[in-house]
Amino acid sequence: MIKVENLSYSFPQKNLYNKISFTLEDGQHCAFIGTSGSGKSTLINIIMDPEKYMFDGKLEIDPNCRIGYVSQFSQLDKPKETTVFEYIGEKFIKLQNEIASICAEMETSSDMDTLLEKYQQAQDAFDAINGNEFESNINKKLNLADLSNHKGLMISELSGGEFKLVQVIKEMLNRPDLIIMDEPDVFLDFENINSLKNLINSHKETILVITHNRYLLNHCFNKILHLENMELQEFDGTYIDYNFSLLQTKIELQELAADDDEEIKRNEILINKLRFIATELSDASKGRALKARVKIQQRLMERRIKTPFVDIKQPYISLATDNKIEETIALKVSDYRVAFDEILLENVNFEIKSTDKVALIGPNGTGKTTLLRDIYKNDHDSIEINGDVKVAYLS
């Protein structure tokens, strides 16, 4: 389906890839891993729109391959006044209405040939996405994601995590040959992560997913692409098998490195001896031997330069505390209540000190974001922020 050979790409200030190669075959569920900033999303963008990028190497995509995409940030674009069912079934409903309109036009039009051609095109498009089963398939996917009771809700009523699952369902039911997802787990709590796992495993077509989530990695994929330090490693198998392979490789490399180190040390001793003899005693034959030894040493060093990366890097995050901060009450919430169609939160009471670092946890849809936004806006009677506190908000 996709074949990449010796692909290299650079930004003006950063090299991203150095002659990377991989293939993606029909039906594979592939995880794309690597540290943040290594170029995973850029490579996805190149696959989605290769004409937009100037890269070296070869990128071949099956000309009949239809690609679907679930963005990491598409929550920002979610429509407000449409139901979950209408949002997921948008393409089906549009084709249904188009077919019905053509049929109505046939009753009065004399240009039947043109209308029959339009009808056949619309019907073929409807059949290609299994249109006759679309209501049943929407119900099955919603049930699989534990969202059956959300079918009639407005999109605006969904939490970020619930909307992400709805986006995945919509893309799957549109039946592209390849679905690309950029960190689809980013808004999800554990229950919804499990729902995403079920959706991925139920999908029979090819999937390429950027993710850092170990639960998904351990349960959803049969191919791994690992991008690190401008290079890419390709592994056909599960993430657990990949980790085991890395461990084996690491042990083997450590043994080879130890042997190489010994050989390099021995060679260095010989070079120093030959250099002394050739220089101090002006022995031409030793000079030729010295040059030969230096070339051997260069080959040994070059052989050691390129070794596979054998660790899956993790970011180190440290939230430093300023010990000079005086401990005061920074935020006080008293009898906080919020309701939409039903009560979301009530009788919420807590205090946060100026030296605290607080995690607000809970399932999607329980009101965490609503509470944070009300704290940030600071226009709720139940919320009191210390006058000396400066507030910032990262959505």
PyMOL commands that set and color helices and strands:
alter all, ss='L'
color gray80, all
select helices_A, chain A and resi 40-48+50-52+74-77+84-88+90-106+112-128+131-144+148-150+155-157+160-173+190-202+214-220+239-280+284-305+368-377
alter helices_A, ss='H'
color red, helices_A
select strands_A, chain A and resi 2-11+14-24+29-33+56-61+67-70+178-182+206-210+223-228+231-236+329-339+343-353+383-385
alter strands_A, ss='S'
color yellow, strands_A
deselect
rebuild
show_as cartoon
